[in-house]
C-alpha cells in the first residue's frame, strides 16, 4: 500500500511539474525571490518577441539600422498566421512602427518584417537570436523563428526568459517605453496591449504575453515600486486571465517585505538556477482539446468578470488587497493612457485624413465598403508621392467647387456670369453687360461646359476614395 501511495505521489508531482512554471526575480541584483519549475524547458510562444525586440534594439544601438529605417512587408511576412497586422506585400513602414505593432498586437507578420529588415532572412535572424541567447547565458533556449509560432525546436524556460528580460531592461533604458505601450492607434482603429496588468496592477511596466496550444498562456511581467523593479514569469497558465492573476501574485509576493527573510534559505541568482534536462510539456490537449467550449487564443477575452465566481482564481483575486490597505482589489480597472499613433510609410498625417474621408463617404451607404475604406490607408503608403498629392493642398482645393458648380446649375441667372465671364469670348461678355434681361439665354449655352468642369473637379476626389 505504501508503495502505491508513493507511486501516486510521484505521479502527481510529475503532473504538477508539467502544469506550469513560475519565477520572480529582482532586476538590479538578479536575486530569485520565488521559483517553481523555473528551469524546466517550455515552448515560449509569443514571449519569443522579447528576443526579437532585443536583437532589433541591439542592431539600432550598434548603428547597423535606425528606428526610422523603412522596411518592406515581404510575401513571407504576409503568409504569417494567425495574429497579424495584415498589410499587403510591398507596404513599407519604419522599424519603430514595426516594433510598436509587434509589442502591442503581438503581430507575427511584424516579427518577420523586423527579422528580414535586420538580418535579411528569418534563418539569419534566428542565428542572431541564438548567438544572443548564448552570450546572455540562456542555456536552455533555442530559436528557429522570430514570432514564436509552433516549432519543436523553439524552446526556452522561465529562467532563461527572466535572464533575457533583465538584460533588455538594463541594456536599453532609453527604449524602455516599448515594453509598456498601452495600445496603438492606426487611423480610427485602436488595439490595446494584451498584457492586462498594464493600467490595472500598481507599478506594472512591461513586458510580453504569449500563447500557443502546446505552451499554454505565458507572460513575462515587470513592475516597479519605490525604485524596486521585479520580473515575474508565468508559463503554462490555463487562460489569459489566470496568467495575469498569477503574475500579480508573484509580483506582490516579491514586493512584500518579510521580516523573517533571514530565516529563509537564499535561492541565489537567476543565472545560478540549474537547468532541468527534459522534454518540454505539450499542453495541446489541455489547452485546445475538444473539451473546451471555445478554442483558446492569444486575443481571447481577458475580462476577469468572466471567471466563475467560485473558481479558485476568482476567489484569490477578490482576496487580494492593494498595499494601501484601503480594501481595493489588487487588479483594478485603471487608465491605460493614450494609445500611440502608428502608421505605414513615412508620415503619420495622411493616414487619419484618408480614414476620415473614407468613413464619411461610406456612412450614408451600406456597411459592405467599410473594409476597403480601411485598406485604402495601406497601399497609399507604398507611394508617398501620390498620397501627398491626394491629401495636400491640391487635393483639398476641389472640395468647395462641386458646391459652387451645383449652385450655378440650379440658378444660372445669378451665378453663371461670375463663373463663365472670364472664359467666354468678349462679344458674349459685352452682350451680357448691355442686356442683363437676356442673361438666362446667354448662360444656357455654356452651362454644359460648367457641368463638364465639375466632373473633372470631382475626379481627384473619387480617386482619393479608392
One Martini backbone bead per residue (centre of mass of N, CA, C, O) as a GRO file, in nm:
protein
  466
    1UNK     BB    1   0.059   0.062  -0.022
    2UNK     BB    2   0.300   0.256   0.007
    3UNK     BB    3   0.393   0.222  -0.283
    4UNK     BB    4   0.138   0.337  -0.416
    5UNK     BB    5   0.147   0.614  -0.281
    6UNK     BB    6   0.425   0.690  -0.391
    7UNK     BB    7   0.346   0.675  -0.690
    8UNK     BB    8   0.121   0.885  -0.680
    9UNK     BB    9   0.296   1.118  -0.579
   10UNK     BB   10   0.488   1.118  -0.820
   11UNK     BB   11   0.274   1.167  -1.040
   12UNK     BB   12   0.167   1.435  -0.926
   13UNK     BB   13   0.435   1.583  -0.937
   14UNK     BB   14   0.474   1.556  -1.241
   15UNK     BB   15   0.212   1.700  -1.323
   16UNK     BB   16   0.283   1.968  -1.183
   17UNK     BB   17   0.546   2.017  -1.340
   18UNK     BB   18   0.367   2.048  -1.615
   19UNK     BB   19   0.167   2.286  -1.555
   20UNK     BB   20   0.391   2.504  -1.442
   21UNK     BB   21   0.582   2.816  -1.444
   22UNK     BB   22   0.764   2.999  -1.184
   23UNK     BB   23   0.889   3.351  -1.149
   24UNK     BB   24   1.087   3.579  -0.931
   25UNK     BB   25   1.281   3.886  -0.972
   26UNK     BB   26   1.545   4.098  -0.953
   27UNK     BB   27   1.693   4.328  -1.149
   28UNK     BB   28   1.954   4.431  -1.013
   29UNK     BB   29   2.055   4.137  -0.881
   30UNK     BB   30   1.894   3.856  -0.968
   31UNK     BB   31   1.724   3.767  -0.742
   32UNK     BB   32   1.552   3.504  -0.608
   33UNK     BB   33   1.214   3.486  -0.469
   34UNK     BB   34   1.075   3.272  -0.673
   35UNK     BB   35   1.037   2.907  -0.751
   36UNK     BB   36   0.875   2.701  -1.021
   37UNK     BB   37   0.996   2.532  -1.268
   38UNK     BB   38   1.214   2.744  -1.392
   39UNK     BB   39   1.413   2.503  -1.546
   40UNK     BB   40   1.192   2.418  -1.738
   41UNK     BB   41   1.105   2.332  -2.033
   42UNK     BB   42   0.960   2.555  -2.294
   43UNK     BB   43   0.721   2.701  -2.482
   44UNK     BB   44   0.710   3.042  -2.565
   45UNK     BB   45   0.594   3.177  -2.794
   46UNK     BB   46   0.546   3.531  -2.789
   47UNK     BB   47   0.794   3.581  -2.592
   48UNK     BB   48   0.999   3.580  -2.823
   49UNK     BB   49   0.968   3.895  -2.892
   50UNK     BB   50   1.181   3.990  -2.695
   51UNK     BB   51   1.418   3.893  -2.867
   52UNK     BB   52   1.346   4.046  -3.123
   53UNK     BB   53   1.372   4.326  -2.990
   54UNK     BB   54   1.658   4.298  -2.883
   55UNK     BB   55   1.806   4.256  -3.156
   56UNK     BB   56   1.704   4.519  -3.281
   57UNK     BB   57   1.815   4.719  -3.061
   58UNK     BB   58   2.108   4.634  -3.097
   59UNK     BB   59   2.129   4.732  -3.391
   60UNK     BB   60   2.071   5.025  -3.321
   61UNK     BB   61   2.300   5.074  -3.110
   62UNK     BB   62   2.527   4.979  -3.336
   63UNK     BB   63   2.427   5.113  -3.628
   64UNK     BB   64   2.288   4.908  -3.843
   65UNK     BB   65   2.027   5.065  -3.767
   66UNK     BB   66   1.717   5.243  -3.772
   67UNK     BB   67   1.407   5.352  -3.663
   68UNK     BB   68   1.355   5.503  -3.965
   69UNK     BB   69   1.370   5.263  -4.122
   70UNK     BB   70   1.271   5.120  -4.420
   71UNK     BB   71   1.044   4.838  -4.441
   72UNK     BB   72   0.922   4.559  -4.594
   73UNK     BB   73   0.657   4.361  -4.697
   74UNK     BB   74   0.659   4.033  -4.736
   75UNK     BB   75   0.533   3.736  -4.834
   76UNK     BB   76   0.627   3.596  -4.573
   77UNK     BB   77   0.475   3.788  -4.382
   78UNK     BB   78   0.186   3.751  -4.497
   79UNK     BB   79   0.179   3.429  -4.422
   80UNK     BB   80   0.123   3.485  -4.142
   81UNK     BB   81  -0.003   3.336  -3.837
   82UNK     BB   82  -0.291   3.479  -3.709
   83UNK     BB   83  -0.155   3.727  -3.583
   84UNK     BB   84  -0.196   4.042  -3.758
   85UNK     BB   85  -0.198   4.326  -3.957
   86UNK     BB   86  -0.234   4.277  -4.289
   87UNK     BB   87  -0.040   4.369  -4.492
   88UNK     BB   88   0.064   4.414  -4.794
   89UNK     BB   89   0.269   4.369  -5.028
   90UNK     BB   90   0.505   4.650  -5.007
   91UNK     BB   91   0.477   4.762  -4.752
   92UNK     BB   92   0.586   5.040  -4.561
   93UNK     BB   93   0.799   5.069  -4.261
   94UNK     BB   94   0.914   5.133  -3.965
   95UNK     BB   95   1.083   5.009  -3.706
   96UNK     BB   96   0.920   5.149  -3.487
   97UNK     BB   97   0.634   5.054  -3.579
   98UNK     BB   98   0.694   4.750  -3.575
   99UNK     BB   99   0.752   4.734  -3.270
  100UNK     BB  100   0.476   4.832  -3.168
  101UNK     BB  101   0.308   4.608  -3.305
  102UNK     BB  102   0.455   4.371  -3.176
  103UNK     BB  103   0.402   4.444  -2.861
  104UNK     BB  104   0.086   4.480  -2.873
  105UNK     BB  105  -0.035   4.265  -3.100
  106UNK     BB  106   0.159   4.033  -3.174
  107UNK     BB  107   0.278   4.048  -3.466
  108UNK     BB  108   0.393   3.813  -3.689
  109UNK     BB  109   0.467   3.990  -3.938
  110UNK     BB  110   0.655   4.192  -3.785
  111UNK     BB  111   0.872   3.990  -3.709
  112UNK     BB  112   0.960   3.935  -4.003
  113UNK     BB  113   1.023   4.223  -4.087
  114UNK     BB  114   1.251   4.260  -3.879
  115UNK     BB  115   1.428   4.019  -3.953
  116UNK     BB  116   1.476   4.111  -4.250
  117UNK     BB  117   1.579   4.402  -4.179
  118UNK     BB  118   1.832   4.301  -4.009
  119UNK     BB  119   1.927   4.001  -4.165
  120UNK     BB  120   1.736   3.913  -4.442
  121UNK     BB  121   1.642   3.658  -4.261
  122UNK     BB  122   1.519   3.422  -4.058
  123UNK     BB  123   1.773   3.246  -4.027
  124UNK     BB  124   1.974   3.476  -3.952
  125UNK     BB  125   1.814   3.579  -3.712
  126UNK     BB  126   1.817   3.318  -3.546
  127UNK     BB  127   2.121   3.323  -3.509
  128UNK     BB  128   2.121   3.586  -3.343
  129UNK     BB  129   1.942   3.481  -3.116
  130UNK     BB  130   2.136   3.248  -3.028
  131UNK     BB  131   2.384   3.419  -2.972
  132UNK     BB  132   2.248   3.587  -2.753
  133UNK     BB  133   2.176   3.358  -2.563
  134UNK     BB  134   2.465   3.265  -2.506
  135UNK     BB  135   2.573   3.539  -2.397
  136UNK     BB  136   2.344   3.551  -2.156
  137UNK     BB  137   2.289   3.239  -2.049
  138UNK     BB  138   2.070   3.077  -2.233
  139UNK     BB  139   2.087   2.734  -2.209
  140UNK     BB  140   1.760   2.655  -2.293
  141UNK     BB  141   1.769   2.806  -2.570
  142UNK     BB  142   1.578   2.803  -2.889
  143UNK     BB  143   1.569   2.941  -3.230
  144UNK     BB  144   1.364   2.960  -3.555
  145UNK     BB  145   1.184   3.214  -3.482
  146UNK     BB  146   1.043   3.555  -3.422
  147UNK     BB  147   0.724   3.465  -3.299
  148UNK     BB  148   0.650   3.155  -3.177
  149UNK     BB  149   0.564   2.958  -3.354
  150UNK     BB  150   0.524   2.643  -3.397
  151UNK     BB  151   0.814   2.452  -3.267
  152UNK     BB  152   1.016   2.207  -3.151
  153UNK     BB  153   1.289   2.403  -3.139
  154UNK     BB  154   1.120   2.607  -2.960
  155UNK     BB  155   1.300   2.700  -2.665
  156UNK     BB  156   1.263   2.742  -2.305
  157UNK     BB  157   1.251   2.933  -1.990
  158UNK     BB  158   1.200   3.106  -1.713
  159UNK     BB  159   1.492   3.166  -1.663
  160UNK     BB  160   1.567   3.277  -1.949
  161UNK     BB  161   1.348   3.504  -1.961
  162UNK     BB  162   1.459   3.660  -1.717
  163UNK     BB  163   1.736   3.718  -1.836
  164UNK     BB  164   1.634   3.873  -2.084
  165UNK     BB  165   1.465   4.093  -1.945
  166UNK     BB  166   1.699   4.208  -1.779
  167UNK     BB  167   1.877   4.290  -2.020
  168UNK     BB  168   1.676   4.482  -2.159
  169UNK     BB  169   1.652   4.684  -1.922
  170UNK     BB  170   1.966   4.744  -1.875
  171UNK     BB  171   2.059   4.805  -2.189
  172UNK     BB  172   1.759   4.974  -2.267
  173UNK     BB  173   1.646   5.246  -2.122
  174UNK     BB  174   1.564   5.423  -2.383
  175UNK     BB  175   1.345   5.167  -2.463
  176UNK     BB  176   1.123   5.109  -2.237
  177UNK     BB  177   0.845   5.185  -2.379
  178UNK     BB  178   0.800   4.916  -2.540
  179UNK     BB  179   0.700   4.741  -2.279
  180UNK     BB  180   0.440   4.973  -2.206
  181UNK     BB  181   0.228   4.994  -2.416
  182UNK     BB  182  -0.114   5.050  -2.418
  183UNK     BB  183  -0.130   5.119  -2.737
  184UNK     BB  184  -0.274   5.143  -3.070
  185UNK     BB  185  -0.310   5.380  -3.351
  186UNK     BB  186  -0.497   5.330  -3.668
  187UNK     BB  187  -0.658   5.569  -3.727
  188UNK     BB  188  -0.956   5.439  -3.582
  189UNK     BB  189  -0.786   5.209  -3.471
  190UNK     BB  190  -0.779   5.024  -3.157
  191UNK     BB  191  -0.511   4.862  -2.966
  192UNK     BB  192  -0.458   4.671  -2.699
  193UNK     BB  193  -0.283   4.536  -2.466
  194UNK     BB  194  -0.251   4.202  -2.357
  195UNK     BB  195  -0.138   4.325  -2.097
  196UNK     BB  196  -0.350   4.347  -1.812
  197UNK     BB  197  -0.161   4.490  -1.600
  198UNK     BB  198  -0.183   4.735  -1.748
  199UNK     BB  199  -0.354   4.967  -1.545
  200UNK     BB  200  -0.409   4.744  -1.284
  201UNK     BB  201  -0.119   4.727  -1.172
  202UNK     BB  202   0.085   4.848  -0.948
  203UNK     BB  203   0.368   4.934  -1.155
  204UNK     BB  204   0.325   4.837  -1.427
  205UNK     BB  205   0.596   4.792  -1.713
  206UNK     BB  206   0.541   4.496  -1.834
  207UNK     BB  207   0.593   4.298  -2.151
  208UNK     BB  208   0.486   3.981  -2.242
  209UNK     BB  209   0.291   3.770  -2.432
  210UNK     BB  210   0.165   3.414  -2.472
  211UNK     BB  211   0.038   3.167  -2.730
  212UNK     BB  212  -0.004   2.812  -2.741
  213UNK     BB  213  -0.117   2.504  -2.709
  214UNK     BB  214   0.157   2.375  -2.599
  215UNK     BB  215   0.208   2.613  -2.364
  216UNK     BB  216   0.006   2.811  -2.312
  217UNK     BB  217  -0.010   3.079  -2.090
  218UNK     BB  218   0.209   3.351  -2.121
  219UNK     BB  219   0.430   3.562  -1.898
  220UNK     BB  220   0.608   3.872  -1.894
  221UNK     BB  221   0.650   4.066  -1.596
  222UNK     BB  222   0.659   4.411  -1.486
  223UNK     BB  223   0.758   4.606  -1.185
  224UNK     BB  224   0.737   4.927  -0.994
  225UNK     BB  225   0.856   5.007  -0.650
  226UNK     BB  226   1.042   5.217  -0.488
  227UNK     BB  227   1.281   5.138  -0.706
  228UNK     BB  228   1.162   4.843  -0.746
  229UNK     BB  229   1.232   4.580  -0.978
  230UNK     BB  230   1.036   4.326  -1.136
  231UNK     BB  231   1.023   3.974  -1.244
  232UNK     BB  232   0.765   3.783  -1.403
  233UNK     BB  233   0.699   3.427  -1.465
  234UNK     BB  234   0.450   3.266  -1.680
  235UNK     BB  235   0.388   2.914  -1.749
  236UNK     BB  236   0.090   2.744  -1.839
  237UNK     BB  237  -0.169   2.880  -1.831
  238UNK     BB  238  -0.525   2.841  -1.886
  239UNK     BB  239  -0.533   3.166  -1.909
  240UNK     BB  240  -0.519   3.503  -1.935
  241UNK     BB  241  -0.634   3.567  -1.654
  242UNK     BB  242  -0.455   3.377  -1.485
  243UNK     BB  243  -0.176   3.488  -1.562
  244UNK     BB  244  -0.226   3.767  -1.434
  245UNK     BB  245  -0.276   3.674  -1.145
  246UNK     BB  246  -0.007   3.521  -1.104
  247UNK     BB  247   0.176   3.764  -1.156
  248UNK     BB  248   0.063   3.938  -0.927
  249UNK     BB  249   0.138   3.743  -0.703
  250UNK     BB  250   0.443   3.745  -0.750
  251UNK     BB  251   0.490   4.048  -0.722
  252UNK     BB  252   0.371   4.079  -0.438
  253UNK     BB  253   0.569   3.889  -0.302
  254UNK     BB  254   0.822   4.066  -0.375
  255UNK     BB  255   0.725   4.342  -0.231
  256UNK     BB  256   0.699   4.205   0.025
  257UNK     BB  257   0.799   4.226   0.341
  258UNK     BB  258   1.026   4.006   0.532
  259UNK     BB  259   1.137   3.980   0.855
  260UNK     BB  260   1.218   3.649   0.805
  261UNK     BB  261   1.421   3.619   0.560
  262UNK     BB  262   1.681   3.514   0.716
  263UNK     BB  263   1.542   3.217   0.746
  264UNK     BB  264   1.556   3.200   0.444
  265UNK     BB  265   1.672   3.043   0.197
  266UNK     BB  266   1.863   3.100  -0.058
  267UNK     BB  267   1.817   3.108  -0.428
  268UNK     BB  268   1.976   3.308  -0.559
  269UNK     BB  269   2.039   3.341  -0.886
  270UNK     BB  270   1.917   3.302  -1.199
  271UNK     BB  271   2.185   3.181  -1.332
  272UNK     BB  272   2.201   2.943  -1.095
  273UNK     BB  273   1.994   2.784  -1.213
  274UNK     BB  274   1.921   2.453  -1.274
  275UNK     BB  275   1.887   2.274  -1.538
  276UNK     BB  276   1.645   2.075  -1.701
  277UNK     BB  277   1.650   1.754  -1.848
  278UNK     BB  278   1.389   1.787  -2.086
  279UNK     BB  279   1.076   1.774  -2.213
  280UNK     BB  280   0.849   1.963  -2.320
  281UNK     BB  281   0.544   2.034  -2.252
  282UNK     BB  282   0.224   1.927  -2.391
  283UNK     BB  283  -0.090   2.132  -2.391
  284UNK     BB  284  -0.295   2.085  -2.622
  285UNK     BB  285  -0.532   1.929  -2.497
  286UNK     BB  286  -0.586   2.125  -2.261
  287UNK     BB  287  -0.617   2.392  -2.443
  288UNK     BB  288  -0.747   2.249  -2.745
  289UNK     BB  289  -0.959   2.063  -2.684
  290UNK     BB  290  -1.288   1.939  -2.700
  291UNK     BB  291  -1.367   2.041  -2.403
  292UNK     BB  292  -1.376   2.311  -2.515
  293UNK     BB  293  -1.598   2.559  -2.596
  294UNK     BB  294  -1.345   2.726  -2.692
  295UNK     BB  295  -1.087   2.838  -2.845
  296UNK     BB  296  -0.785   2.916  -2.776
  297UNK     BB  297  -0.637   3.256  -2.740
  298UNK     BB  298  -0.451   3.537  -2.727
  299UNK     BB  299  -0.730   3.726  -2.799
  300UNK     BB  300  -0.891   3.676  -2.571
  301UNK     BB  301  -1.092   3.732  -2.322
  302UNK     BB  302  -0.976   3.928  -2.026
  303UNK     BB  303  -1.210   3.913  -1.841
  304UNK     BB  304  -1.269   3.873  -1.497
  305UNK     BB  305  -1.584   3.848  -1.506
  306UNK     BB  306  -1.574   3.549  -1.650
  307UNK     BB  307  -1.517   3.429  -1.395
  308UNK     BB  308  -1.598   3.216  -1.179
  309UNK     BB  309  -1.686   3.285  -0.853
  310UNK     BB  310  -1.573   2.978  -0.751
  311UNK     BB  311  -1.304   3.014  -0.843
  312UNK     BB  312  -0.986   3.025  -0.733
  313UNK     BB  313  -0.912   3.295  -0.886
  314UNK     BB  314  -1.151   3.467  -0.794
  315UNK     BB  315  -1.097   3.439  -0.494
  316UNK     BB  316  -0.812   3.551  -0.503
  317UNK     BB  317  -0.874   3.826  -0.626
  318UNK     BB  318  -1.075   3.920  -0.393
  319UNK     BB  319  -0.838   3.890  -0.163
  320UNK     BB  320  -0.680   4.102  -0.275
  321UNK     BB  321  -0.464   4.371  -0.168
  322UNK     BB  322  -0.361   4.667  -0.147
  323UNK     BB  323  -0.103   4.843   0.004
  324UNK     BB  324  -0.304   5.071   0.131
  325UNK     BB  325  -0.552   4.914   0.285
  326UNK     BB  326  -0.853   4.998   0.143
  327UNK     BB  327  -0.974   4.727  -0.014
  328UNK     BB  328  -0.857   4.703  -0.279
  329UNK     BB  329  -0.797   4.550  -0.546
  330UNK     BB  330  -0.521   4.466  -0.716
  331UNK     BB  331  -0.701   4.443  -0.967
  332UNK     BB  332  -0.784   4.713  -1.177
  333UNK     BB  333  -0.964   4.957  -1.330
  334UNK     BB  334  -0.772   5.147  -1.543
  335UNK     BB  335  -0.548   5.372  -1.687
  336UNK     BB  336  -0.361   5.335  -1.979
  337UNK     BB  337  -0.378   5.547  -2.184
  338UNK     BB  338  -0.263   5.662  -2.469
  339UNK     BB  339  -0.236   5.571  -2.772
  340UNK     BB  340  -0.019   5.510  -3.018
  341UNK     BB  341   0.085   5.619  -3.320
  342UNK     BB  342   0.052   5.444  -3.626
  343UNK     BB  343   0.224   5.363  -3.946
  344UNK     BB  344   0.264   5.386  -4.275
  345UNK     BB  345   0.546   5.483  -4.390
  346UNK     BB  346   0.659   5.829  -4.308
  347UNK     BB  347   0.366   5.953  -4.240
  348UNK     BB  348   0.089   6.016  -4.020
  349UNK     BB  349  -0.122   6.222  -4.144
  350UNK     BB  350  -0.276   6.078  -4.391
  351UNK     BB  351  -0.427   5.842  -4.255
  352UNK     BB  352  -0.663   5.988  -4.097
  353UNK     BB  353  -0.772   6.144  -4.343
  354UNK     BB  354  -0.856   5.902  -4.515
  355UNK     BB  355  -1.036   5.767  -4.306
  356UNK     BB  356  -1.237   6.003  -4.277
  357UNK     BB  357  -1.325   6.024  -4.572
  358UNK     BB  358  -1.426   5.731  -4.605
  359UNK     BB  359  -1.639   5.730  -4.376
  360UNK     BB  360  -1.818   5.952  -4.501
  361UNK     BB  361  -1.879   5.802  -4.768
  362UNK     BB  362  -2.007   5.536  -4.624
  363UNK     BB  363  -2.230   5.606  -4.423
  364UNK     BB  364  -2.493   5.627  -4.611
  365UNK     BB  365  -2.444   5.345  -4.678
  366UNK     BB  366  -2.328   5.058  -4.670
  367UNK     BB  367  -2.111   4.824  -4.490
  368UNK     BB  368  -1.931   4.682  -4.706
  369UNK     BB  369  -1.702   4.921  -4.767
  370UNK     BB  370  -1.538   4.936  -4.499
  371UNK     BB  371  -1.281   4.769  -4.560
  372UNK     BB  372  -1.163   4.930  -4.802
  373UNK     BB  373  -1.125   5.193  -4.643
  374UNK     BB  374  -0.897   5.084  -4.462
  375UNK     BB  375  -0.713   4.967  -4.689
  376UNK     BB  376  -0.651   5.248  -4.824
  377UNK     BB  377  -0.414   5.316  -4.615
  378UNK     BB  378  -0.192   5.119  -4.724
  379UNK     BB  379  -0.097   5.152  -5.032
  380UNK     BB  380  -0.029   5.462  -5.016
  381UNK     BB  381   0.246   5.417  -4.859
  382UNK     BB  382   0.411   5.317  -5.108
  383UNK     BB  383   0.315   5.616  -5.238
  384UNK     BB  384   0.378   5.915  -5.117
  385UNK     BB  385   0.324   6.107  -5.353
  386UNK     BB  386   0.019   6.038  -5.394
  387UNK     BB  387  -0.064   6.106  -5.109
  388UNK     BB  388   0.005   6.407  -5.114
  389UNK     BB  389  -0.169   6.480  -5.360
  390UNK     BB  390  -0.446   6.382  -5.216
  391UNK     BB  391  -0.393   6.556  -4.920
  392UNK     BB  392  -0.326   6.823  -4.998
  393UNK     BB  393  -0.392   7.118  -5.138
  394UNK     BB  394  -0.485   6.997  -5.407
  395UNK     BB  395  -0.690   6.794  -5.276
  396UNK     BB  396  -0.867   7.020  -5.115
  397UNK     BB  397  -0.969   7.231  -5.328
  398UNK     BB  398  -1.222   7.080  -5.478
  399UNK     BB  399  -1.448   7.068  -5.261
  400UNK     BB  400  -1.610   7.352  -5.313
  401UNK     BB  401  -1.685   7.330  -5.619
  402UNK     BB  402  -1.946   7.157  -5.635
  403UNK     BB  403  -2.119   7.366  -5.490
  404UNK     BB  404  -2.085   7.599  -5.693
  405UNK     BB  405  -2.184   7.444  -5.950
  406UNK     BB  406  -2.459   7.366  -5.845
  407UNK     BB  407  -2.561   7.658  -5.830
  408UNK     BB  408  -2.540   7.725  -6.127
  409UNK     BB  409  -2.743   7.509  -6.228
  410UNK     BB  410  -2.992   7.623  -6.061
  411UNK     BB  411  -2.883   7.955  -6.090
  412UNK     BB  412  -2.787   8.103  -6.368
  413UNK     BB  413  -2.848   8.417  -6.349
  414UNK     BB  414  -2.655   8.467  -6.097
  415UNK     BB  415  -2.371   8.283  -6.142
  416UNK     BB  416  -2.277   8.252  -6.438
  417UNK     BB  417  -2.118   8.515  -6.498
  418UNK     BB  418  -1.894   8.472  -6.282
  419UNK     BB  419  -1.785   8.194  -6.400
  420UNK     BB  420  -1.780   8.253  -6.730
  421UNK     BB  421  -1.670   8.531  -6.822
  422UNK     BB  422  -1.352   8.465  -6.839
  423UNK     BB  423  -1.426   8.213  -7.072
  424UNK     BB  424  -1.562   8.411  -7.265
  425UNK     BB  425  -1.618   8.579  -7.518
  426UNK     BB  426  -1.633   8.920  -7.561
  427UNK     BB  427  -1.913   8.953  -7.695
  428UNK     BB  428  -2.068   8.807  -7.471
  429UNK     BB  429  -1.995   9.007  -7.249
  430UNK     BB  430  -2.127   9.249  -7.371
  431UNK     BB  431  -2.413   9.139  -7.382
  432UNK     BB  432  -2.440   9.087  -7.080
  433UNK     BB  433  -2.414   9.393  -7.002
  434UNK     BB  434  -2.638   9.531  -7.193
  435UNK     BB  435  -2.836   9.253  -7.144
  436UNK     BB  436  -2.957   9.133  -6.859
  437UNK     BB  437  -3.229   8.995  -6.947
  438UNK     BB  438  -3.058   8.779  -7.133
  439UNK     BB  439  -2.896   8.600  -6.940
  440UNK     BB  440  -3.024   8.317  -6.957
  441UNK     BB  441  -2.951   8.268  -7.258
  442UNK     BB  442  -2.642   8.291  -7.227
  443UNK     BB  443  -2.609   8.049  -7.017
  444UNK     BB  444  -2.717   7.789  -7.161
  445UNK     BB  445  -2.466   7.714  -7.337
  446UNK     BB  446  -2.225   7.695  -7.105
  447UNK     BB  447  -2.340   7.492  -6.898
  448UNK     BB  448  -2.210   7.221  -6.990
  449UNK     BB  449  -1.921   7.311  -6.924
  450UNK     BB  450  -1.958   7.333  -6.621
  451UNK     BB  451  -2.027   7.035  -6.582
  452UNK     BB  452  -1.762   6.926  -6.692
  453UNK     BB  453  -1.582   7.059  -6.474
  454UNK     BB  454  -1.704   6.911  -6.235
  455UNK     BB  455  -1.610   6.628  -6.316
  456UNK     BB  456  -1.303   6.692  -6.299
  457UNK     BB  457  -1.301   6.790  -6.001
  458UNK     BB  458  -1.403   6.498  -5.888
  459UNK     BB  459  -1.185   6.290  -5.964
  460UNK     BB  460  -0.974   6.311  -5.731
  461UNK     BB  461  -1.182   6.237  -5.512
  462UNK     BB  462  -1.246   5.951  -5.614
  463UNK     BB  463  -0.954   5.844  -5.591
  464UNK     BB  464  -0.931   5.889  -5.286
  465UNK     BB  465  -1.141   5.674  -5.208
  466UNK     BB  466  -0.978   5.431  -5.338
   0.00000   0.00000   0.00000
